[in-house]
Amino acid sequence: MLKNYSLRLLIFVALIALIAAILYSTVLSSFYLSVFPYVLLFFTLISFLSHYIIVKAGQSRITKFSTSFMGITSLKLFLYLIFIIVYLLIDKTNALVFVLTFFILYLLFTVFETSSLLKDLDKK
């Protein structure tokens, strides 16, 4: 199950990277952030770790799953907020572009994680 998720996640991230490379080299060239690959890596690592923990918790009691799900979701939001604040303190000139980029990646990864989690827990 984790192997399938890892493969789906890699394909998903590669697709995002490809689309971003095309957009940043053409129409959005003036909006490219050098931190973009790190933001993508950050989302990928958080997604993989949270999925791993939630699926492991889902293999036991339902109460442990729901507690783990809520805890992981809260922790992810807190980590995302810290990441945003740290970046904005370092680079205020690109604040709007960074926040928009971060929000788009957040939405994409949230949809991906939710659909993957439903798939993996449905198989069980």
N, C-alpha and C positions, 0 to 999 in steps of 0.2 A: 504494500500500500504506500509506504513512504518512498519506495523506488519510483512508483508511478507518479507520485506528486513531484518528486525531484525533477523528473523528466519534463512534466508539464510546466513546472516553474522555469526551468532552463529555456524551454521553447518560448514561453511567454516573455521572459526577460530579453531573449535574443530578438524577438519581434519588436518589442518596445525600443530596444537599442537601434535596430535597423530603421524603424520609422523616425526616431529622433535624429539619427545621422542624416537621413534624407532631408528632413525638415530644417535642421540646423545648418545644412550645407546649401540650402536654397532660400526659401522664403523667410526663415527665422534666423538667418545668420547673425543679425545684429543683437539677437536675444540669447545667444549661446552663453551658458554658464560653465566655467571650467570645473565646477563642483558637480555637474550633472552625473558623471559616471559614479561618483561616490554616493550620491543620493540614491541612484539606482541600486548600487550594491547594498546600501543600508536597508532599503526596502526588501531586497531579496533575502538578506540574512534574517531580518525580523520575521518575514513571512515564513521562511523555512523553519525557524525555531518555534514560532508560535503554532504552526501546523503540527509539528512533531509532538509538542507538549499536549495539545488539545486532543489529537488522535490517541495518544497513549492514555490520557485520562478517559477518553470515550470507551476504551476497552474494559474499563471497570464499571463501578456503579454510576448511575445517572447523576447522583448528587455530586460526585467527584468531578464528573464532566462539566456540569453547569458551573460549579465553583471555579474550575480551571478556566473555562471559557470566559467568564466574567473577569477573573483576575488577569488573564493574558490580554484581554481587550483593554482593560484599564492601564496595564503596564505599557502596552503598545502606544496608546494615546499619550501617555506621559513621556515616553521616549521620543515620540514625534514632536511633541511640544518643546522638549529640551533641545532637540536638533534644530528646530526652527529658530528658537531664541538665540542659541549660540551663533548660528549663521548670521542672523540679523545684527547681532552685536559686532561681528567681525566685518561684515560688508553691508553697509546701509544703502549704498548706491544702487545695488541690484535687488533691493528688497521686494518690489512688486513682482518682478520676473521670477525670483526664487519662490515666493509664496504661491504664485500661479502654477509653476512647474511642480512644486511639492504637492499642491492640491490635486492636480491632474493625476500624478502618480499615486497619490493616496486613493483616489476614486478607482483607478484601474486595478490596483492591488486588492482593494477591498472587495470588488466584484469577483476577481479571480479567486481570492481566498475563500469567500463564501461559497461560490459554486464548487470549488474543489473539496471543501469540507463536507458539503452536502453529498457529493459523489462518494467520498471515502467512507462517510458514516452510513450511507445508504447500502453500501456493499456489505457492511457488517451485519 
